[in-house]
Amino acid sequence: MRAPDFWTGDGGGIAPFLLSPIAALYAQATARRVARPGWRAPVPVICCGNATAGGAGKTGLALDIGMRLANRGVAVHFLTRGYGGKLRGPVRVEPGKHDSQAVGDEALLLAAERPTWVASDRAAGARAAIEAGAQALVMDDGLQNPTLEKDFSFLTIDGSYGFGNGKIIPAGPLREPVAQASARAQAAVLMGHDDCGALAQLPPGLPVLRARYVPGPEAAQLKGQAVFAFCGIGNPRKFFTTLSEAGAIIAGRASYADHYPYDAGDLRELMAEADRLRAIPVTTKKDFVRIPAAFRSRVTVVTVTLAWDEPARLEMLLDPLAGRVPVPA
């Protein structure tokens, strides 16, 4: 889905007004759903969620937290719905067997680092992971999913987008009011600068951690090179900005809806445009796993990693959770 233009800005205009009755029903349904009790797992459950539809950096946050727990000797498993995939699960992701059409792009990124489970029923996925040896579960998304109780939830915020126009789906990008999402979170993570005043909408007592995505070494190698950038992510502008700031010359660009399922026809057109521009085809790691294998050798991937302003604060929040990890019998 590509976010409509009126989801950004101050929420004015006729479209949000006309859609407000549907948005009210959506908000009521979400509130009823999240109020249901869930299953309490015998291991710590950490959720990396957000209040808006679309990307906010949740997968990168989940990967970072998983790495930090693994560095403490904790057997971490990831849990995700597998958005964009066909399998409902619970199923353990096998990168050599599953593709993005089966499990979604985010599941493949997670599975490249730690054991990962796709499950539309998060509680069922948690049980399967625990039976397979998980000592802690890190959820990519799921703040509005009540089937599994969380021990700690991070509210992830894209600083360049904030909470959009502040309206509920479909009048705006919010899955639920910011106040409700914040009330179920133990900390917020602001990705990048607070360009939209998102922090002012959070409750005063909610801890806020600041982080940013920094490009991998591939970006520096593109300095001074003509590139044709394409992506299907929640905020394409961020990817294009990353390339520009790294010194790449963007000769052309193409953006698609988040999780867009590329096919061979798409790639032939993209490669033809790159050839016409005499530019290097460049995309994100998340897009790369959705590209047909026959075209991957032609595409350069620019990776990103998460950098924290105060990593010690994050470690302090993880301390009590790591202390709850069950000791093997």
C-alpha positions as CSV (number, residue, x, y, z in Angstrom):
1,M,0.0,0.0,0.0
2,R,1.2,3.5,-0.9
3,A,0.3,6.1,1.7
4,P,-2.0,8.8,0.3
5,D,-0.6,12.4,0.3
6,F,-3.2,13.7,2.7
7,W,-1.8,11.4,5.5
8,T,1.0,13.9,6.0
9,G,0.6,17.6,7.0
10,D,-1.9,19.1,9.5
11,G,-4.8,16.7,8.8
12,G,-6.8,19.4,7.0
13,G,-8.6,18.9,3.7
14,I,-11.8,17.2,2.6
15,A,-10.6,13.6,2.5
16,P,-9.7,13.2,6.2
17,F,-13.1,14.9,7.1
18,L,-15.1,12.5,4.8
19,L,-13.2,9.5,6.1
20,S,-13.5,10.4,9.8
21,P,-16.6,8.2,10.5
22,I,-14.7,5.2,9.2
23,A,-11.7,6.2,11.2
24,A,-13.8,6.4,14.4
25,L,-15.0,2.8,13.8
26,Y,-11.4,1.6,13.1
27,A,-10.2,3.2,16.4
28,Q,-13.1,1.6,18.3
29,A,-12.3,-1.8,16.8
30,T,-8.6,-1.5,17.7
31,A,-9.3,-0.4,21.2
32,R,-11.6,-3.5,21.7
33,R,-9.0,-5.8,20.2
34,V,-6.0,-4.6,22.3
35,A,-8.0,-4.9,25.5
36,R,-8.3,-8.6,25.2
37,P,-6.0,-10.7,27.4
38,G,-3.1,-12.6,25.9
39,W,-0.9,-15.5,26.7
40,R,1.9,-14.9,29.2
41,A,5.1,-16.6,27.9
42,P,7.6,-18.0,30.4
43,V,10.4,-16.1,28.7
44,P,10.8,-12.3,28.2
45,V,8.9,-10.8,25.3
46,I,10.1,-7.6,23.8
47,C,8.0,-5.8,21.2
48,C,9.3,-3.3,18.6
49,G,6.1,-1.6,17.5
50,N,4.7,1.7,16.2
51,A,1.5,3.7,16.1
52,T,1.4,4.3,12.4
53,A,0.9,2.1,9.3
54,G,4.1,1.6,7.3
55,G,7.8,1.6,8.2
56,A,9.3,3.3,11.2
57,G,12.5,1.3,11.6
58,K,11.0,-1.5,13.6
59,T,12.9,-4.3,11.9
60,G,16.3,-2.6,12.4
61,L,15.4,-2.0,16.0
62,A,14.5,-5.7,16.5
63,L,17.8,-6.8,14.9
64,D,19.8,-4.5,17.2
65,I,18.0,-5.7,20.3
66,G,18.4,-9.3,19.3
67,M,22.1,-8.8,18.8
68,R,22.5,-7.1,22.2
69,L,20.7,-10.0,24.0
70,A,22.6,-12.6,22.0
71,N,25.8,-10.9,23.1
72,R,24.7,-11.6,26.7
73,G,24.4,-15.3,25.9
74,V,20.6,-15.3,25.5
75,A,19.1,-17.6,22.9
76,V,17.0,-15.0,21.0
77,H,14.3,-15.8,18.5
78,F,12.4,-13.3,16.4
79,L,8.6,-13.3,16.0
80,T,6.8,-11.6,13.1
81,R,3.5,-11.8,11.3
82,G,5.3,-12.1,7.9
83,Y,3.6,-9.2,6.2
84,G,3.5,-9.7,2.5
85,G,3.9,-13.5,2.7
86,K,1.4,-16.3,2.2
87,L,2.2,-18.5,5.2
88,R,0.2,-17.9,8.4
89,G,2.4,-20.2,10.5
90,P,3.6,-20.9,13.0
91,V,6.6,-21.7,10.8
92,R,10.3,-21.3,11.3
93,V,11.8,-19.3,8.4
94,E,14.4,-21.1,6.3
95,P,16.1,-18.6,4.0
96,G,17.2,-21.3,1.6
97,K,13.7,-22.7,1.4
98,H,11.4,-19.7,1.9
99,D,11.2,-16.6,-0.3
100,S,9.5,-13.2,0.3
101,Q,6.3,-14.4,-1.3
102,A,6.0,-17.1,1.4
103,V,7.2,-15.3,4.5
104,G,7.6,-11.6,3.6
105,D,10.8,-9.5,3.3
106,E,11.2,-8.6,6.9
107,A,11.2,-12.2,8.0
108,L,14.0,-13.0,5.6
109,L,16.1,-10.1,7.0
110,L,15.5,-11.3,10.6
111,A,16.2,-15.0,9.8
112,A,19.5,-14.1,8.3
113,E,20.7,-13.2,11.8
114,R,18.6,-15.3,14.4
115,P,16.0,-18.0,14.4
116,T,12.8,-16.4,13.2
117,W,9.1,-17.5,13.3
118,V,6.3,-16.3,11.2
119,A,2.9,-16.5,12.9
120,S,-0.3,-14.6,12.4
121,D,-1.2,-16.0,15.9
122,R,1.7,-14.5,17.9
123,A,1.0,-16.7,20.9
124,A,1.2,-19.9,18.8
125,G,4.4,-18.6,17.3
126,A,5.8,-17.9,20.7
127,R,5.0,-21.4,21.9
128,A,6.7,-22.9,18.9
129,A,9.8,-20.8,19.4
130,I,10.0,-21.7,23.1
131,E,9.7,-25.4,22.3
132,A,12.6,-24.9,19.9
133,G,14.8,-23.4,22.6
134,A,14.1,-19.6,22.6
135,Q,15.1,-17.9,25.9
136,A,13.7,-14.5,24.8
137,L,11.4,-13.4,22.0
138,V,11.8,-10.1,20.1
139,M,8.7,-9.1,18.1
140,D,9.0,-7.1,14.9
141,D,5.7,-5.2,15.1
142,G,2.7,-6.4,17.1
143,L,2.1,-3.5,19.5
144,Q,-1.6,-3.7,18.5
145,N,-1.8,-7.5,18.7
146,P,-3.1,-8.7,22.0
147,T,-2.6,-12.5,21.7
148,L,0.8,-12.4,23.4
149,E,1.6,-10.4,26.5
150,K,4.6,-8.2,26.2
151,D,7.2,-7.6,29.0
152,F,8.6,-4.5,27.3
153,S,7.3,-2.5,24.3
154,F,9.2,0.1,22.3
155,L,7.2,2.7,20.4
156,T,9.2,3.3,17.3
157,I,8.9,6.7,15.6
158,D,10.2,7.9,12.3
159,G,11.4,11.4,13.1
160,S,11.0,12.6,9.4
161,Y,7.3,11.5,9.4
162,G,6.2,11.5,13.0
163,F,2.5,10.6,13.3
164,G,1.5,12.0,10.0
165,N,-1.6,14.2,10.1
166,G,-2.6,12.7,13.5
167,K,-5.7,11.0,12.1
168,I,-6.7,7.3,12.4
169,I,-6.7,5.0,9.4
170,P,-8.1,5.6,6.7
171,A,-8.2,9.4,7.4
172,G,-4.5,9.3,8.4
173,P,-1.7,6.8,9.2
174,L,-2.4,6.1,12.8
175,R,-3.4,2.6,13.9
176,E,-4.7,4.0,17.1
177,P,-4.4,7.3,19.0
178,V,-0.9,8.2,20.0
179,A,-1.9,8.4,23.7
180,Q,-3.2,4.8,23.6
181,A,-0.1,3.4,21.9
182,S,2.2,5.3,24.3
183,A,0.3,4.0,27.3
184,R,1.2,0.4,26.4
185,A,4.9,1.3,25.7
186,Q,7.7,1.4,28.2
187,A,10.0,3.5,26.0
188,A,9.9,5.4,22.7
189,V,12.7,5.2,20.1
190,L,13.0,8.3,17.9
191,M,14.7,7.4,14.6
192,G,16.5,10.5,13.3
193,H,15.6,14.1,14.0
194,D,12.2,15.1,15.4
195,D,11.2,17.0,12.2
196,C,7.5,16.8,12.9
197,G,7.2,17.5,16.6
198,A,6.3,13.9,17.5
199,L,7.9,14.0,20.9
200,A,5.6,16.7,22.0
201,Q,2.7,14.3,21.6
202,L,4.2,11.7,24.0
203,P,3.3,11.5,27.7
204,P,6.0,13.3,29.8
205,G,7.1,10.3,31.7
206,L,7.8,8.0,28.8
207,P,11.6,7.5,28.3
208,V,12.8,8.5,24.9
209,L,15.8,7.0,23.2
210,R,17.4,8.5,20.1
211,A,18.9,6.6,17.3
212,R,19.6,7.0,13.6
213,Y,20.3,4.7,10.6
214,V,23.8,5.1,9.1
215,P,24.7,3.7,5.7
216,G,27.0,0.8,5.3
217,P,30.3,0.9,3.4
218,E,28.6,0.4,0.1
219,A,27.3,3.9,0.2
220,A,30.8,5.4,0.4
221,Q,31.8,3.4,-2.7
222,L,29.1,5.1,-4.7
223,K,30.4,8.6,-4.1
224,G,30.6,10.4,-7.4
225,Q,28.9,7.6,-9.2
226,A,25.7,7.9,-11.2
227,V,23.0,5.7,-9.6
228,F,19.5,4.7,-10.5
229,A,17.8,4.3,-7.1
230,F,14.6,2.3,-6.6
231,C,12.8,1.0,-3.6
232,G,9.5,-0.1,-2.2
233,I,9.7,0.9,1.5
234,G,7.6,2.9,3.9
235,N,9.6,6.1,3.4
236,P,11.4,6.1,0.0
237,R,12.6,9.7,0.5
238,K,14.9,8.5,3.4
239,F,16.7,6.1,1.1
240,F,17.2,8.7,-1.7
241,T,18.5,11.2,0.9
242,T,20.9,8.6,2.3
243,L,22.4,8.1,-1.2
244,S,22.7,11.9,-1.8
245,E,24.3,12.5,1.5
246,A,26.8,9.8,0.7
247,G,27.8,11.6,-2.4
248,A,26.1,9.5,-5.0
249,I,24.7,11.2,-8.1
250,I,21.1,10.2,-8.4
251,A,20.5,10.1,-12.2
252,G,17.0,8.6,-11.7
253,R,14.7,7.1,-9.1
254,A,11.6,5.0,-8.8
255,S,9.5,4.3,-5.7
256,Y,6.9,1.6,-5.1
257,A,4.5,0.8,-2.4
258,D,5.9,-0.7,0.8
259,H,6.6,-4.5,0.4
260,Y,6.1,-4.2,-3.3
261,P,6.4,-7.7,-4.9
262,Y,8.8,-7.2,-7.8
263,D,8.5,-9.4,-10.8
264,A,10.7,-10.1,-13.8
265,G,8.9,-7.5,-15.9
266,D,9.5,-4.8,-13.3
267,L,13.2,-5.6,-13.1
268,R,13.6,-5.6,-16.9
269,E,12.1,-2.1,-17.0
270,L,14.3,-0.9,-14.1
271,M,17.5,-2.3,-15.6
272,A,16.6,-0.8,-19.0
273,E,16.2,2.6,-17.4
274,A,19.4,2.3,-15.5
275,D,21.2,1.3,-18.7
276,R,19.6,4.3,-20.5
277,L,20.9,6.6,-17.8
278,R,24.3,4.8,-17.6
279,A,23.8,4.5,-13.9
280,I,24.3,1.8,-11.3
281,P,21.0,0.2,-10.1
282,V,20.8,0.6,-6.3
283,T,18.3,-0.5,-3.8
284,T,17.8,-1.4,-0.1
285,K,18.5,-4.7,1.5
286,K,14.8,-5.1,2.3
287,D,14.0,-4.6,-1.4
288,F,16.8,-6.9,-2.5
289,V,15.2,-10.0,-1.0
290,R,12.1,-9.3,-3.1
291,I,14.0,-9.1,-6.4
292,P,13.9,-12.2,-8.6
293,A,17.1,-14.1,-8.2
294,A,18.0,-13.8,-11.9
295,F,18.5,-10.0,-11.5
296,R,20.2,-9.7,-8.2
297,S,23.8,-9.8,-9.6
298,R,23.1,-6.5,-11.4
299,V,21.8,-4.6,-8.4
300,T,23.9,-2.9,-5.7
301,V,22.6,-3.0,-2.2
302,V,23.1,-0.2,0.3
303,T,22.7,-1.5,3.9
304,V,22.1,0.6,7.0
305,T,22.9,0.0,10.7
306,L,21.4,1.5,13.8
307,A,23.5,3.9,15.8
308,W,22.4,5.1,19.3
309,D,23.0,8.5,20.8
310,E,23.2,6.8,24.3
311,P,23.5,3.0,23.9
312,A,24.1,2.6,27.6
313,R,20.5,3.7,28.3
314,L,19.2,0.9,26.0
315,E,21.4,-1.6,27.8
316,M,20.0,-0.5,31.2
317,L,16.5,-1.1,29.9
318,L,17.5,-4.6,28.7
319,D,19.2,-5.5,32.0
320,P,16.1,-6.6,33.9
321,L,14.7,-8.4,30.9
322,A,17.9,-10.4,30.4
323,G,17.8,-11.2,34.1
324,R,14.5,-12.9,33.6
325,V,15.8,-15.4,31.1
326,P,15.1,-18.9,32.4
327,V,18.1,-21.0,33.3
328,P,18.2,-24.4,31.4
329,A,17.5,-27.4,33.6
